[in-house]
């Protein structure tokens, strides 16, 4: 069962986010900035309304 992502906040529209689905069907937003910058959490709490690393995804749609 795939959960619908909450469209509120910045992360679903950010170029740095990846959608990760667990083997149990839970869906998480993973921030790729966490790989190179310790200021960012790997799985930030949602919804995130402010983020210095936010870059709008090309096309403006949610991550897939």
N, CA, C and O of each residue as an XYZ file, in Angstrom:
256
protein
N       0.847     -1.175      0.000
C       0.000      0.000      0.000
C       0.891      1.235      0.000
O       1.662      1.431      0.939
N       0.804      2.061     -1.017
C       1.588      3.290     -1.111
C       0.799      4.433     -0.500
O      -0.379      4.616     -0.806
N       1.448      5.200      0.364
C       0.809      6.347      0.992
C       0.918      7.555      0.072
O       1.886      7.688     -0.677
N      -0.067      8.423      0.131
C      -0.025      9.667     -0.619
C       0.836     10.663      0.150
O       0.672     10.830      1.359
N       1.756     11.324     -0.555
C       2.608     12.314      0.100
C       1.821     13.577      0.377
O       0.984     13.997     -0.422
N       2.099     14.171      1.513
C       1.469     15.429      1.898
C       2.082     16.531      1.051
O       3.290     16.754      1.135
N       1.290     17.234      0.233
C       1.845     18.256     -0.652
C       2.248     19.549      0.054
O       2.851     20.426     -0.563
N       1.920     19.674      1.342
C       2.318     20.884      2.063
C       3.819     20.885      2.266
O       4.456     19.832      2.301
N       4.369     22.059      2.397
C       5.790     22.180      2.668
C       6.619     22.208      1.394
O       6.093     22.102      0.286
N       7.917     22.354      1.576
C       8.842     22.529      0.464
C       9.357     21.226     -0.142
O       9.554     21.142     -1.354
N       9.570     20.232      0.674
C      10.281     19.031      0.231
C       9.704     18.349     -1.014
O      10.481     17.983     -1.895
N       8.401     18.162     -1.133
C       7.900     17.475     -2.334
C       8.247     18.185     -3.642
O       8.293     17.537     -4.688
N       8.491     19.487     -3.615
C       8.838     20.235     -4.818
C      10.306     20.571     -4.941
O      10.683     21.381     -5.788
N      11.155     19.960     -4.108
C      12.583     20.280     -4.089
C      13.390     19.330     -4.985
O      13.122     18.131     -5.050
N      14.374     19.899     -5.666
C      15.248     19.121     -6.544
C      16.149     18.159     -5.768
O      16.691     17.223     -6.355
N      16.319     18.371     -4.464
C      17.227     17.549     -3.663
C      16.552     16.364     -2.980
O      17.211     15.606     -2.269
N      15.260     16.195     -3.185
C      14.536     15.144     -2.469
C      14.347     13.901     -3.337
O      14.199     13.983     -4.557
N      14.358     12.756     -2.670
C      14.055     11.480     -3.314
C      12.958     10.818     -2.503
O      12.941     10.912     -1.276
N      12.058     10.157     -3.177
C      11.012      9.419     -2.486
C      11.512      7.998     -2.269
O      11.951      7.328     -3.205
N      11.439      7.552     -1.025
C      11.888      6.216     -0.653
C      10.680      5.461     -0.109
O       9.969      5.959      0.764
N      10.454      4.261     -0.628
C       9.359      3.431     -0.137
C       9.953      2.216      0.574
O      10.800      1.511      0.025
N       9.494      1.987      1.805
C       9.989      0.858      2.582
C       9.357     -0.437      2.080
O       8.398     -0.417      1.309
N       9.901     -1.545      2.523
C       9.357     -2.850      2.143
C       7.951     -3.059      2.702
O       7.212     -3.921      2.226
N       7.584     -2.275      3.707
C       6.240     -2.367      4.291
C       5.263     -1.389      3.641
O       4.091     -1.351      4.017
N       5.731     -0.596      2.668
C       4.857      0.309      1.941
C       4.806      1.730      2.462
O       4.071      2.554      1.919
N       5.570      2.040      3.501
C       5.616      3.420      3.995
C       6.451      4.266      3.032
O       7.395      3.768      2.420
N       6.100      5.540      2.903
C       6.792      6.441      1.996
C       7.485      7.538      2.792
O       6.897      8.121      3.704
N       8.745      7.816      2.441
C       9.547      8.824      3.127
C      10.192      9.749      2.109
O      10.456      9.348      0.976
N      10.446     10.986      2.513
C      11.166     11.943      1.683
C      12.600     12.021      2.191
O      12.835     12.381      3.345
N      13.548     11.688      1.341
C      14.964     11.686      1.701
C      15.649     12.897      1.082
O      15.516     13.149     -0.115
N      16.374     13.637      1.894
C      17.080     14.830      1.430
C      18.513     14.455      1.038
O      19.299     14.022      1.880
N      18.845     14.624     -0.241
C      20.191     14.296     -0.713
C      21.251     15.291     -0.241
O      22.444     14.998     -0.319
N      20.836     16.456      0.245
C      21.807     17.409      0.790
C      22.487     16.838      2.042
O      23.600     17.241      2.380
N      21.831     15.916      2.716
C      22.389     15.312      3.931
C      23.679     14.546      3.652
O      24.480     14.339      4.563
N      23.891     14.126      2.411
C      25.117     13.391      2.054
C      26.370     14.252      2.197
O      27.439     13.757      2.553
N      26.222     15.560      1.913
C      27.400     16.425      1.891
C      27.370     17.572      2.894
O      28.362     18.283      3.054
N      26.231     17.758      3.573
C      26.108     18.884      4.496
C      25.390     18.435      5.767
O      24.213     18.080      5.720
N      26.091     18.449      6.900
C      25.497     17.957      8.151
C      24.345     18.816      8.688
O      23.667     18.410      9.631
N      24.117     19.993      8.102
C      22.993     20.827      8.549
C      21.640     20.241      8.151
O      20.606     20.631      8.693
N      21.650     19.311      7.211
C      20.401     18.747      6.712
C      20.223     17.317      7.190
O      21.148     16.506      7.143
N      19.025     17.030      7.648
C      18.717     15.671      8.084
C      18.393     14.786      6.893
O      17.850     15.253      5.892
N      18.726     13.513      7.005
C      18.484     12.577      5.918
C      16.984     12.461      5.616
O      16.572     12.438      4.456
N      16.191     12.388      6.666
C      14.734     12.310      6.536
C      14.120     13.426      7.382
O      13.725     13.185      8.523
N      14.033     14.651      6.834
C      13.558     15.788      7.632
C      12.087     15.649      8.013
O      11.298     15.082      7.257
N      11.716     16.171      9.194
C      10.310     16.138      9.600
C       9.463     16.922      8.594
O       9.901     17.932      8.044
N       8.263     16.439      8.373
C       7.353     17.057      7.401
C       6.120     17.616      8.097
O       5.716     17.075      9.126
N       5.507     18.677      7.579
C       5.955     19.460      6.439
C       7.027     20.454      6.839
O       6.987     21.010      7.936
N       7.971     20.675      5.967
C       9.062     21.629      6.192
C       8.717     22.895      5.415
O       8.604     22.872      4.190
N       8.554     23.991      6.136
C       8.101     25.224      5.511
C       9.240     26.188      5.158
O       9.054     27.115      4.369
N      10.420     25.961      5.749
C      11.599     26.796      5.453
C      12.813     25.898      5.316
O      12.989     24.960      6.094
N      13.663     26.186      4.316
C      14.888     25.414      4.139
C      15.846     26.218      3.276
O      15.505     26.611      2.160
N      17.046     26.465      3.795
C      18.049     27.226      3.047
C      18.526     26.484      1.804
O      19.000     27.110      0.856
N      18.409     25.167      1.796
C      18.890     24.380      0.661
C      17.847     24.131     -0.412
O      18.130     23.448     -1.397
N      16.650     24.669     -0.242
C      15.577     24.413     -1.202
C      15.918     24.944     -2.588
O      16.314     26.098     -2.752
N      15.757     24.074     -3.581
C      15.880     24.441     -4.992
C      14.656     23.836     -5.677
O      14.428     22.629     -5.598
N      13.874     24.674     -6.347
C      12.659     24.187     -6.990
C      12.980     23.141     -8.044
O      13.905     23.305     -8.840
N      12.206     22.069     -8.040
C      12.361     20.993     -9.008
C      12.010     21.530    -10.403
O      11.041     22.273    -10.559
N      12.788     21.157    -11.394
C      12.520     21.548    -12.780
C      11.155     20.975    -13.160
O      10.907     19.783    -12.974
N      10.303     21.793    -13.672
C       8.959     21.359    -14.015
C       7.971     21.659    -12.904
O       6.763     21.669    -13.137
N       8.470     21.906    -11.694
C       7.645     22.314    -10.569
C       6.785     21.257     -9.927
O       6.139     21.527     -8.915
N       6.754     20.058    -10.481
C       5.914     18.997     -9.921
C       6.554     18.329     -8.727
O       7.723     18.571     -8.426
N       5.793     17.485     -8.041
C       6.337     16.773     -6.895
C       7.352     15.713     -7.325
O       7.365     15.267     -8.472
N       8.188     15.329     -6.384
C       9.175     14.289     -6.626
C       8.483     12.986     -6.975
O       7.334     12.760     -6.596
N       9.185     12.134     -7.697
C       8.597     10.826     -8.019
C       9.592      9.726     -7.746
O       9.287      8.552     -7.954
